Amino acid sequence: MSDLEMTPPEQLAFGEALAELETIVTALEGGQLELEDSMSRYERGVALLRALQGKLGDAQQRVTMLLGELEAEEPAAE
């Protein structure tokens, strides 16, 4: 098991988590894994997906907040 696979998904950078998820999907699609290994990778993939969705949600909130700040700073139309 690599260091990335041992790191909790929430602690990975977005790109690291996405790359690991892509690796898992490729391995699962290959159909060469034993059942136990497939299940373990699938569970890790679900955890990575949840972490990625959380990071995207956080980013969306930040963008929305920043856009709101920009709109508030615009001078009122006369």
Long-range contacts (C-beta under 8 A, 24 or more apart in sequence): 5-44, 9-44, 9-47, 9-48, 9-50, 9-51, 9-52, 10-51, 10-54, 12-48, 12-51, 14-52, 14-55, 17-48, 17-51, 17-52, 17-55, 18-48, 18-52, 20-44, 20-48, 21-45, 21-48, 21-49, 21-52, 24-48
